[in-house]
Amino acid sequence: DSDAVRSLAICNCEGDGSSLWYLVSGGNDGTVRFWRINEKHQTMVHSMKEHRGAVNSIVCNADGSQAASASADGSCIIWDLHKGVRIHALYEP
């Protein structure tokens, strides 16, 4: 399934244990999606398709401000979770 989820990470938006979290998902189609979640609501806030292969791995930093995604295409992308933009991209030559 081309839009199936392959990887997930969850991180605290404020890094302080509050009840507001991001769920970051990576799909077979190379799309990375950011969801803002709490006890009552789940809202997709950003959807970016910058990988050319399936997203195999996602990890968030300790304060919940950034995430890194790695893809089968050899690329790694660092994301700003608050703005939903790419900060850095590393590509396999």
C-alpha positions in Angstrom: 0.0 0.0 0.0 1.7 3.2 -1.2 0.3 5.4 1.6 0.8 3.0 4.5 2.7 4.2 7.6 6.2 2.7 8.0 7.5 4.7 11.0 6.3 6.7 14.0 7.8 8.9 16.6 6.0 10.8 19.4 7.5 13.8 21.2 6.4 16.4 23.7 5.9 19.8 22.0 7.2 21.8 24.8 9.7 19.3 26.2 8.2 19.7 29.6 5.9 16.8 30.0 2.8 18.9 29.2 -0.2 17.2 27.6 0.5 18.6 24.1 2.4 16.2 21.8 3.4 15.7 18.2 3.0 12.4 16.5 5.3 12.2 13.5 4.6 9.6 10.8 6.5 8.5 7.8 4.9 6.7 4.9 5.8 4.3 2.1 5.2 7.2 -0.3 8.0 9.3 1.2 5.5 11.6 3.0 6.2 12.9 6.6 3.2 14.1 8.5 3.0 16.0 11.8 0.0 15.5 14.0 -0.7 17.7 17.1 -2.3 15.5 19.7 -3.7 15.8 23.2 -6.3 13.9 25.2 -9.2 15.2 23.2 -8.0 16.1 19.7 -5.7 14.8 17.0 -5.0 17.3 14.2 -2.7 16.9 11.2 -0.8 20.2 11.1 1.8 19.5 8.3 2.3 17.1 5.5 5.5 17.1 3.4 6.6 14.9 0.6 10.4 15.5 0.2 11.7 11.9 0.3 11.7 9.9 -2.9 11.5 6.6 -1.1 9.8 5.1 1.9 10.4 6.7 5.3 12.1 4.0 7.4 12.9 5.9 10.6 11.9 9.0 12.5 13.3 10.4 15.8 12.5 13.5 17.7 15.0 15.6 19.7 14.7 16.0 23.5 12.8 19.3 23.6 10.3 18.3 20.9 11.3 21.1 18.5 12.8 19.0 15.7 12.6 15.6 14.1 14.8 13.7 11.8 13.5 11.3 9.1 15.5 8.8 7.1 14.4 7.2 3.8 15.1 4.3 1.6 16.3 6.8 -1.0 19.4 7.5 1.1 18.2 10.9 2.4 17.9 12.2 5.9 15.9 15.4 6.6 15.8 17.5 9.8 12.4 19.1 10.4 11.3 22.1 12.4 8.2 20.6 14.1 6.6 24.0 15.0 6.9 25.5 11.5 6.6 22.3 9.5 9.6 23.1 7.3 12.8 21.4 6.4 15.9 22.7 8.3 18.6 20.5 6.7 18.7 17.7 4.2 21.4 15.1 3.7 21.5 13.1 0.5 23.5 10.1 -0.4 25.7 10.9 -3.4 
